[in-house]
């Protein structure tokens, strides 16, 4: 599992010029099951994304295609972590972690307990 924290490199009004493209990029990865949640930080200095992937490299490659990154509006810091086993996490997290990723160039993702994360 990965937490991506973005930092805006431009004023918010300039970043927002690319918001629709960024939202479409995220929608694709929500649809594939790769992204669990995302949102703007408060105050609006960047955002946070919860994602899954086979490796850090895979996540880096995918998020290089984010319109915010491609237009020099933001950069990501990526943190990989292994959530604690139940009961120290919600069962809904297991459902998401163990569901396959589909329909994107990243291929199929294994569940959190199926290999090296």
Secondary structure by P-SEA (a helix, b strand, c coil): cbbbbbbbcccccccccaaaaaaaaaaaaaaacccccccccccccccccccccccaaaaaaaaccccccccccbbbbbbbbbccccccccaaaaaaaaccccccccccccccccccc
